Amino acid sequence: MLMAHPAVLRNLVEQYDTLRILRAEDGDAEVQQRMDDIAYTLCVATGTRDVDSALVAARHRLPGARPEDDSLLTA
């Protein structure tokens, strides 16, 4: 699997988080489409199938992620 560059992942995560904070899912169709596009790109870039998993995987690959980070473990 190709791995996205950390700068690309950081940018995607920041865009997604910004749109989510601004409640873009409640916005107009163009804004909702942008959020869906970013979510899809995150999934492709991380090899996951849903945006929550993609966000965890992307954050885990960013510089500074702790090696002992247990966020990928299930309870």
Secondary structure, DSSP 8 states (H G I E B T S, - for coil): -----HHHHHHHHHHHHHHHHTTGGGS-HHHHHHHHHHHHHHHHHHT-SSHHHHHHHHHHHSTT--TT--TTS--
